[in-house]
Amino acid sequence: MDLAEIFRVMRRRWYVLLPGLLLTACLTVAVALVVPVTYQSQSTVVLLNSQKATVAYDGNPFLSTQTSLTGMADSLARNLDSDVSVRELKSRGATGTFEAKLADNAQGPLMWLTVTGTDKAAVLASDRMLTAYAKERLEQFQKQQSVAPKAMIRMTTIVPPQNPMAQTKTRLEYLVMAGCLGLVLSLVATFYVEARRRSRTVTQPEEPAQPVTSPEPAAGEPVAEQTMALRPPPSWSRSAEDRPAAEPRAGRPIMAAAPAAEQLDEESPHGQRSHTGQRPL
C-alpha cells in the first residue's frame, strides 16, 4: 500500500478519522492541564577549611584545601537527602522536592542544592531554606563531636539560589506521547473499518443463475413432433441459414430430406442403375 492509497482510504473513511483526531486533540489538552509546569531553583555551596588550618595562609581558606573536605561534603549531601531532613524542611514551610549532591566535574568540595516544585515563588523560598539548613547541619555534626570553634569546617555560598526555571521537558514528552497515541489509534480504527468493508464486499454471495426451462408443448401438439423439430440436423445436411424452415405437417413428424448423394449413381455400370434410373444398353 503506497501513500496515495493511504490518503484515499483516509478520505473515504473520514467519518472515522475525524472523530479520532478530535479525541486526540481533547486528550492532548487534558494532558496539558493535568501535567503542570515544574520549576527548578539551584544554589552552589562549598566547604572551607577551618581558621586553625589556614593560619599558614594568613587565614585565607581558599588557599588551603584538603581531600577530607570532599568526603565531608558527600556525607552532608547524603544527610540532606534523608527522610529526617526532608521532614524538618517541610515543618519549616518548604515545599517541593529536595536534592543535594556533589557538583559535577567539581575540583573541590562543591555541592549543588536543588529544589523542584510547581509554584515558582515557593520553589525559590524553599531553596533558600535548604541552603541555610545545610549550613546548620554542618555545624551540628561538628558540635556533636565537640570540635573547637576555630577548628570547625565552614560553609559559604558560591552561587545563591537562582530564579526558578521552567522544566518543560517532561511535560512536552507527555504531550507528544498523548498526541502520537491518539493519532495511531485513529489510523488503526480507519483502516480496520476499511478492511471490514472490503471483506464484506468480497464474501457477499452471488445471485443464483436462473435455470433454463424448455418451452412447454402447445395444447394438442404431440411431444414426439416437438422432439423431432428440436433435434439438430445431420452433419451432411445444409445449414439452418441456407435451408428454409419446413412447416411441420399435422400429425406427422418432420423428416429430413434424403441426401443428394443417395440419388446419384444408384447402380454402377456393371449391372447397376445409373443416375437416370435406366439400365445401360
C-alpha positions as CSV (number, residue, x, y, z in Angstrom):
1,M,0.0,0.0,0.0
2,D,1.5,3.3,-1.1
3,L,0.9,6.8,0.2
4,A,-1.7,7.5,-2.5
5,E,-3.7,4.5,-1.4
6,I,-3.4,5.6,2.3
7,F,-4.7,9.0,1.5
8,R,-7.6,7.6,-0.5
9,V,-8.6,5.4,2.4
10,M,-8.4,8.3,4.9
11,R,-10.5,10.4,2.6
12,R,-13.0,7.7,2.1
13,R,-13.3,6.9,5.8
14,W,-13.2,10.5,7.0
15,Y,-16.2,9.8,9.3
16,V,-13.9,7.5,11.3
17,L,-10.7,9.6,11.2
18,L,-12.2,13.0,12.1
19,P,-13.7,11.9,15.4
20,G,-10.4,10.2,16.3
21,L,-8.5,13.4,15.6
22,L,-10.9,15.4,17.7
23,L,-10.5,12.9,20.6
24,T,-6.7,13.2,20.2
25,A,-6.9,17.0,20.5
26,C,-9.0,16.7,23.6
27,L,-6.6,14.2,25.1
28,T,-3.6,16.5,24.4
29,V,-5.4,19.4,26.1
30,A,-6.3,17.2,29.1
31,V,-2.7,16.1,29.5
32,A,-1.6,19.8,29.3
33,L,-4.0,20.6,32.1
34,V,-3.2,17.6,34.3
35,V,0.5,17.8,34.0
36,P,1.6,21.1,35.4
37,V,4.7,23.1,34.6
38,T,7.5,22.4,37.1
39,Y,10.1,25.0,38.2
40,Q,13.6,24.4,39.5
41,S,16.0,26.5,41.5
42,Q,19.6,25.7,42.4
43,S,22.3,27.0,44.6
44,T,26.0,26.1,44.9
45,V,27.9,25.9,48.2
46,V,31.5,25.0,49.1
47,L,33.1,23.7,52.3
48,L,36.1,25.6,53.5
49,N,38.9,24.6,55.8
50,S,38.9,25.8,59.5
51,Q,40.5,29.0,60.7
52,K,43.1,27.0,62.5
53,A,44.2,25.2,59.3
54,T,44.5,28.5,57.4
55,V,46.9,30.2,59.8
56,A,49.8,29.4,57.5
57,Y,48.0,31.1,54.7
58,D,47.2,34.2,56.6
59,G,43.6,33.0,57.2
60,N,42.8,32.5,53.5
61,P,40.6,29.4,53.3
62,F,40.7,29.2,49.5
63,L,44.5,28.5,49.7
64,S,44.1,25.6,52.0
65,T,42.1,22.7,50.7
66,Q,42.2,19.0,51.8
67,T,40.7,15.8,50.4
68,S,38.8,15.3,53.7
69,L,36.6,18.2,52.8
70,T,35.2,16.4,49.8
71,G,34.3,13.4,51.9
72,M,32.6,15.7,54.4
73,A,30.6,17.3,51.5
74,D,29.5,13.9,50.4
75,S,28.4,12.9,53.9
76,L,26.5,16.2,54.3
77,A,24.7,15.7,51.0
78,R,23.5,12.2,52.0
79,N,22.2,13.6,55.3
80,L,20.2,16.4,53.5
81,D,18.6,13.8,51.2
82,S,17.4,11.7,54.2
83,D,13.8,11.5,55.3
84,V,14.6,13.2,58.6
85,S,16.0,16.3,56.8
86,V,13.0,16.4,54.4
87,R,10.5,16.3,57.3
88,E,12.5,19.1,59.1
89,L,12.3,21.2,56.0
90,K,8.6,20.5,55.5
91,S,8.0,21.6,59.1
92,R,9.7,24.9,58.3
93,G,7.4,25.6,55.4
94,A,9.5,24.3,52.5
95,T,7.7,22.7,49.6
96,G,8.6,20.7,46.6
97,T,11.3,18.0,46.2
98,F,14.9,18.5,47.5
99,E,18.2,17.2,46.2
100,A,21.7,17.7,47.5
101,K,24.8,16.2,45.7
102,L,28.4,16.9,44.8
103,A,28.7,19.2,41.8
104,D,29.5,17.5,38.5
105,N,33.2,17.8,37.5
106,A,34.0,19.6,40.7
107,Q,37.6,20.3,41.6
108,G,36.8,20.6,45.3
109,P,34.1,20.1,47.9
110,L,31.3,21.9,45.9
111,M,27.7,20.9,46.4
112,W,24.5,21.6,44.4
113,L,21.3,22.2,46.4
114,T,18.2,21.9,44.2
115,V,14.5,22.4,44.8
116,T,11.8,21.4,42.3
117,G,8.1,22.4,42.5
118,T,5.1,23.7,40.7
119,D,4.9,27.1,42.5
120,K,7.6,29.5,41.2
121,A,7.8,31.7,44.3
122,A,7.6,28.7,46.7
123,V,10.5,27.0,44.9
124,L,12.8,30.0,45.4
125,A,11.9,30.3,49.1
126,S,12.4,26.6,49.6
127,D,15.8,26.7,48.0
128,R,16.9,29.5,50.4
129,M,15.7,27.4,53.3
130,L,17.6,24.4,52.1
131,T,20.8,26.4,51.7
132,A,20.5,27.7,55.3
133,Y,19.6,24.3,56.6
134,A,22.7,22.7,55.1
135,K,24.9,25.2,57.0
136,E,23.1,24.4,60.2
137,R,23.5,20.6,59.7
138,L,27.3,21.0,59.1
139,E,27.6,22.9,62.4
140,Q,25.5,20.3,64.3
141,F,27.7,17.4,63.1
142,Q,30.9,19.1,64.4
143,K,29.3,20.2,67.7
144,Q,28.2,16.6,68.3
145,Q,31.9,15.6,68.1
146,S,32.9,18.5,70.4
147,V,35.0,20.2,67.8
148,A,36.5,23.6,68.8
149,P,35.0,26.6,67.1
150,K,38.3,27.5,65.4
151,A,38.8,24.0,64.1
152,M,35.3,23.7,62.6
153,I,34.8,23.3,58.8
154,R,33.0,26.2,57.4
155,M,30.5,26.6,54.5
156,T,30.0,29.5,52.1
157,T,27.6,30.1,49.2
158,I,29.2,30.3,45.8
159,V,26.0,30.7,43.8
160,P,22.9,31.9,45.7
161,P,19.5,30.3,44.9
162,Q,18.7,31.2,41.3
163,N,15.3,32.3,39.9
164,P,13.3,29.2,39.2
165,M,13.4,28.0,35.6
166,A,10.5,26.2,33.9
167,Q,11.2,22.5,33.2
168,T,9.2,21.7,30.1
169,K,10.9,18.5,29.0
170,T,8.8,16.1,31.0
171,R,5.6,17.9,30.2
172,L,6.4,18.0,26.5
173,E,7.2,14.3,26.5
174,Y,3.7,13.6,27.9
175,L,2.1,15.8,25.3
176,V,3.9,14.1,22.4
177,M,3.0,10.7,23.8
178,A,-0.7,11.6,24.0
179,G,-0.7,13.0,20.5
180,C,1.0,10.1,18.9
181,L,-1.1,7.6,20.8
182,G,-4.4,9.3,19.7
183,L,-3.2,9.5,16.0
184,V,-2.1,5.9,15.9
185,L,-5.5,4.7,17.3
186,S,-7.4,6.9,14.8
187,L,-5.5,5.4,11.9
188,V,-5.9,1.9,13.2
189,A,-9.7,2.4,13.5
190,T,-9.8,3.9,10.0
191,F,-8.0,1.0,8.3
192,Y,-10.0,-1.5,10.4
193,V,-13.3,-0.2,9.1
194,E,-11.9,-0.2,5.6
195,A,-10.7,-3.8,5.9
196,R,-14.1,-4.9,7.2
197,R,-16.0,-3.2,4.4
198,R,-13.7,-4.8,1.8
199,S,-14.0,-8.3,3.3
200,R,-17.8,-7.9,3.4
201,T,-17.9,-6.9,-0.3
202,V,-15.7,-9.9,-1.3
203,T,-17.6,-12.5,0.6
204,Q,-21.0,-11.4,-0.5
205,P,-22.8,-14.4,-2.2
206,E,-23.5,-14.1,-5.9
207,E,-27.0,-14.3,-7.3
208,P,-28.0,-17.8,-8.3
209,A,-28.3,-18.4,-12.0
210,Q,-31.8,-18.8,-13.3
211,P,-32.4,-22.4,-14.6
212,V,-33.1,-22.8,-18.3
213,T,-36.5,-24.3,-18.8
214,S,-37.7,-25.8,-22.1
215,P,-40.9,-24.4,-23.5
216,E,-44.0,-26.4,-22.7
217,P,-45.7,-28.1,-25.6
218,A,-48.6,-26.4,-27.0
219,A,-52.1,-27.8,-26.4
220,G,-52.9,-30.7,-28.7
221,E,-49.4,-31.0,-30.2
222,P,-47.7,-34.4,-29.7
223,V,-44.5,-34.4,-27.8
224,A,-42.8,-36.6,-30.5
225,E,-43.2,-33.9,-33.1
226,Q,-41.6,-31.3,-30.8
227,T,-38.7,-33.7,-30.1
228,M,-38.1,-34.2,-33.9
229,A,-38.4,-30.5,-34.5
230,L,-35.8,-29.7,-31.8
231,R,-33.4,-32.4,-33.0
232,P,-30.3,-30.8,-34.7
233,P,-29.9,-31.6,-38.5
234,P,-27.3,-34.1,-39.5
235,S,-23.8,-33.1,-40.3
236,W,-24.2,-33.8,-44.1
237,S,-27.3,-31.6,-44.4
238,R,-27.3,-27.9,-45.2
239,S,-27.1,-25.3,-42.5
240,A,-30.2,-23.8,-41.0
241,E,-29.4,-20.4,-42.5
242,D,-29.3,-21.8,-46.1
243,R,-32.2,-24.1,-45.7
244,P,-35.7,-22.7,-45.3
245,A,-37.6,-23.8,-42.2
246,A,-40.1,-26.6,-43.1
247,E,-43.6,-26.3,-41.9
248,P,-44.5,-29.3,-39.8
249,R,-47.3,-31.5,-41.1
250,A,-50.2,-32.0,-39.0
251,G,-50.0,-35.4,-37.2
252,R,-46.6,-36.4,-38.8
253,P,-43.1,-35.7,-37.6
254,I,-40.7,-33.7,-39.8
255,M,-38.3,-36.0,-41.6
256,A,-35.1,-34.9,-43.0
257,A,-34.7,-35.0,-46.8
258,A,-32.7,-37.8,-48.3
259,P,-29.2,-36.7,-49.2
260,A,-28.5,-35.9,-52.8
261,A,-25.7,-38.4,-52.9
262,E,-28.1,-41.3,-52.5
263,Q,-30.0,-40.3,-55.6
264,L,-26.8,-40.2,-57.7
265,D,-25.3,-43.3,-59.1
266,E,-27.7,-45.8,-57.6
267,E,-26.0,-48.6,-59.6
268,S,-22.6,-48.8,-61.2
269,P,-22.2,-49.6,-65.0
270,H,-21.8,-53.3,-64.1
271,G,-25.4,-54.2,-63.8
272,Q,-26.4,-51.3,-61.6
273,R,-28.7,-48.4,-62.3
274,S,-27.3,-45.1,-63.4
275,H,-28.3,-41.8,-62.1
276,T,-31.1,-41.7,-64.8
277,G,-32.8,-44.7,-63.3
278,Q,-32.4,-46.9,-66.5
279,R,-30.1,-49.9,-67.3
280,P,-27.4,-49.3,-69.8
281,L,-27.9,-50.9,-73.3
